[in-house]
Amino acid sequence: MILDASTDVAHLIQLSVAPVFLLTGVGSILTVLINRLGRIVDRSRLLEKNLPISTDSERAAIHMELENLSTRATYINWSISLSVLCALLVCSLIAALFISAIVKVSMAEFVALLFIAAMFTLIGGLLCFLREIYIAIQNLRIGLH
């Protein structure tokens, strides 16, 4: 009986390895997203600080850039939120795997739904990230003032 329990736990740990790697990947994505959000916030603060001392034509350009940064921040915020939701779903999936083994109840459908939901939230987060990058590149002006 002890051998069966340890074998079951070992099997559960094997099943949870893939979701744990997914969790690691989502964590890496979150690091990138949070860094991008930080850069957007820093740039916005700098522009807002320069508003009072700028000319009228400079103010118009600053307001346009601030609007662009606000849109980018919104997409990054959605991306972060969806990525965090994905991580929570993956954690729930891992917990459900262990609970199903302890309680001896099949949760296969529930675990599958959690995984599908995690994938959809990750896809949504990545699409928001892609949109934010598109907006950033669209408004990029290298060497032009």
DRENDO-1510 file (C-alpha; in Angstrom, 1 decimal, always signed):
<recs>
REC; n; res; u; v; w
REC; 1; MET; +0.0; +0.0; +0.0 .
REC; 2; ILE; +2.8; +2.4; +0.8 .
REC; 3; LEU; +4.5; +1.6; -2.5 .
REC; 4; ASP; +1.3; +2.4; -4.3 .
REC; 5; ALA; +0.9; +5.8; -2.5 .
REC; 6; SER; +4.5; +6.8; -3.3 .
REC; 7; THR; +4.1; +5.7; -6.9 .
REC; 8; ASP; +0.9; +7.7; -7.2 .
REC; 9; VAL; +2.6; +10.8; -5.8 .
REC; 10; ALA; +5.6; +10.3; -8.1 .
REC; 11; HIS; +3.1; +10.1; -11.0 .
REC; 12; LEU; +1.3; +13.2; -9.9 .
REC; 13; ILE; +4.6; +15.1; -9.7 .
REC; 14; GLN; +5.4; +13.9; -13.2 .
REC; 15; LEU; +2.0; +15.2; -14.4 .
REC; 16; SER; +2.6; +18.6; -12.7 .
REC; 17; VAL; +6.0; +19.2; -14.3 .
REC; 18; ALA; +4.7; +20.5; -17.6 .
REC; 19; PRO; +2.3; +23.0; -15.9 .
REC; 20; VAL; +5.2; +24.1; -13.6 .
REC; 21; PHE; +7.3; +24.8; -16.7 .
REC; 22; LEU; +4.4; +26.8; -18.2 .
REC; 23; LEU; +4.2; +28.7; -14.9 .
REC; 24; THR; +7.9; +29.5; -15.2 .
REC; 25; GLY; +7.4; +30.8; -18.8 .
REC; 26; VAL; +4.5; +33.0; -17.8 .
REC; 27; GLY; +6.6; +34.4; -15.0 .
REC; 28; SER; +9.3; +35.3; -17.5 .
REC; 29; ILE; +6.6; +37.0; -19.7 .
REC; 30; LEU; +5.4; +38.9; -16.7 .
REC; 31; THR; +8.9; +40.2; -16.0 .
REC; 32; VAL; +9.1; +41.6; -19.5 .
REC; 33; LEU; +5.6; +43.1; -19.3 .
REC; 34; ILE; +6.3; +44.8; -16.0 .
REC; 35; ASN; +9.6; +46.2; -17.3 .
REC; 36; ARG; +7.8; +47.7; -20.3 .
REC; 37; LEU; +5.1; +49.2; -18.1 .
REC; 38; GLY; +7.8; +50.7; -15.9 .
REC; 39; ARG; +9.4; +52.3; -18.9 .
REC; 40; ILE; +6.0; +53.7; -20.1 .
REC; 41; VAL; +5.4; +55.2; -16.6 .
REC; 42; ASP; +8.9; +56.7; -16.5 .
REC; 43; ARG; +8.5; +58.3; -19.9 .
REC; 44; SER; +5.0; +59.6; -19.0 .
REC; 45; ARG; +6.3; +61.2; -15.8 .
REC; 46; LEU; +9.2; +62.9; -17.7 .
REC; 47; LEU; +6.8; +64.3; -20.3 .
REC; 48; GLU; +4.4; +65.5; -17.7 .
REC; 49; LYS; +7.3; +67.2; -15.9 .
REC; 50; ASN; +8.3; +69.0; -19.0 .
REC; 51; LEU; +4.7; +70.2; -19.9 .
REC; 52; PRO; +4.8; +73.5; -17.9 .
REC; 53; ILE; +8.1; +74.7; -19.4 .
REC; 54; SER; +7.3; +73.7; -23.0 .
REC; 55; THR; +6.0; +75.9; -25.9 .
REC; 56; ASP; +2.6; +75.5; -27.4 .
REC; 57; SER; +3.8; +73.4; -30.3 .
REC; 58; GLU; +5.9; +71.2; -28.0 .
REC; 59; ARG; +2.8; +70.8; -25.7 .
REC; 60; ALA; +0.8; +69.4; -28.6 .
REC; 61; ALA; +3.5; +66.9; -29.4 .
REC; 62; ILE; +3.8; +66.0; -25.7 .
REC; 63; HIS; +0.0; +65.5; -25.4 .
REC; 64; MET; +0.1; +63.2; -28.5 .
REC; 65; GLU; +2.9; +61.2; -27.0 .
REC; 66; LEU; +1.1; +61.0; -23.6 .
REC; 67; GLU; -2.0; +59.7; -25.3 .
REC; 68; ASN; +0.0; +57.1; -27.1 .
REC; 69; LEU; +1.7; +56.1; -23.9 .
REC; 70; SER; -1.7; +55.8; -22.2 .
REC; 71; THR; -2.9; +53.5; -24.9 .
REC; 72; ARG; +0.2; +51.4; -24.6 .
REC; 73; ALA; -0.1; +51.2; -20.8 .
REC; 74; THR; -3.7; +50.0; -21.2 .
REC; 75; TYR; -2.6; +47.2; -23.5 .
REC; 76; ILE; +0.2; +46.2; -21.2 .
REC; 77; ASN; -2.1; +46.3; -18.2 .
REC; 78; TRP; -4.5; +43.9; -20.0 .
REC; 79; SER; -1.6; +41.7; -20.9 .
REC; 80; ILE; -0.3; +41.6; -17.3 .
REC; 81; SER; -3.8; +40.9; -16.0 .
REC; 82; LEU; -4.4; +38.1; -18.4 .
REC; 83; SER; -1.0; +36.6; -17.8 .
REC; 84; VAL; -1.5; +36.7; -14.0 .
REC; 85; LEU; -4.9; +35.0; -14.5 .
REC; 86; CYS; -3.2; +32.4; -16.6 .
REC; 87; ALA; -0.7; +31.8; -13.8 .
REC; 88; LEU; -3.5; +31.5; -11.3 .
REC; 89; LEU; -5.3; +29.0; -13.5 .
REC; 90; VAL; -2.1; +26.9; -13.9 .
REC; 91; CYS; -1.7; +26.9; -10.1 .
REC; 92; SER; -5.3; +25.8; -9.7 .
REC; 93; LEU; -4.7; +23.1; -12.2 .
REC; 94; ILE; -1.7; +21.7; -10.2 .
REC; 95; ALA; -3.7; +21.9; -7.0 .
REC; 96; ALA; -6.6; +20.1; -8.7 .
REC; 97; LEU; -4.3; +17.3; -9.8 .
REC; 98; PHE; -3.2; +16.7; -6.2 .
REC; 99; ILE; -6.6; +17.1; -4.7 .
REC; 100; SER; -8.1; +14.6; -7.2 .
REC; 101; ALA; -5.5; +12.1; -6.1 .
REC; 102; ILE; -6.0; +12.7; -2.4 .
REC; 103; VAL; -9.8; +12.6; -2.5 .
REC; 104; LYS; -9.7; +9.8; -5.2 .
REC; 105; VAL; -12.1; +11.6; -7.4 .
REC; 106; SER; -11.6; +12.0; -11.1 .
REC; 107; MET; -11.3; +15.7; -12.0 .
REC; 108; ALA; -10.1; +15.1; -15.6 .
REC; 109; GLU; -12.7; +17.3; -17.2 .
REC; 110; PHE; -12.1; +20.1; -14.6 .
REC; 111; VAL; -8.3; +19.9; -15.1 .
REC; 112; ALA; -8.8; +20.0; -18.9 .
REC; 113; LEU; -11.0; +23.1; -18.6 .
REC; 114; LEU; -8.5; +24.8; -16.4 .
REC; 115; PHE; -5.7; +24.1; -18.9 .
REC; 116; ILE; -7.9; +25.3; -21.8 .
REC; 117; ALA; -8.8; +28.5; -19.9 .
REC; 118; ALA; -5.1; +29.0; -19.0 .
REC; 119; MET; -4.2; +28.8; -22.7 .
REC; 120; PHE; -6.9; +31.2; -23.7 .
REC; 121; THR; -5.8; +33.8; -21.1 .
REC; 122; LEU; -2.2; +33.4; -22.2 .
REC; 123; ILE; -3.2; +33.9; -25.8 .
REC; 124; GLY; -5.2; +37.0; -24.9 .
REC; 125; GLY; -2.2; +38.3; -22.9 .
REC; 126; LEU; +0.2; +37.7; -25.7 .
REC; 127; LEU; -2.2; +39.4; -28.2 .
REC; 128; CYS; -2.4; +42.5; -26.0 .
REC; 129; PHE; +1.4; +42.5; -25.8 .
REC; 130; LEU; +1.7; +42.2; -29.5 .
REC; 131; ARG; -0.7; +45.1; -30.0 .
REC; 132; GLU; +1.3; +47.2; -27.5 .
REC; 133; ILE; +4.5; +46.5; -29.4 .
REC; 134; TYR; +2.7; +47.4; -32.7 .
REC; 135; ILE; +1.7; +50.8; -31.3 .
REC; 136; ALA; +5.2; +51.4; -29.9 .
REC; 137; ILE; +6.8; +50.6; -33.3 .
REC; 138; GLN; +4.2; +52.6; -35.2 .
REC; 139; ASN; +5.1; +55.7; -33.3 .
REC; 140; LEU; +8.8; +55.1; -33.3 .
REC; 141; ARG; +10.8; +58.0; -34.7 .
REC; 142; ILE; +14.5; +57.3; -34.8 .
REC; 143; GLY; +16.6; +60.4; -35.5 .
REC; 144; LEU; +13.6; +62.6; -36.2 .
REC; 145; HIS; +12.6; +65.5; -33.9 .
</recs>
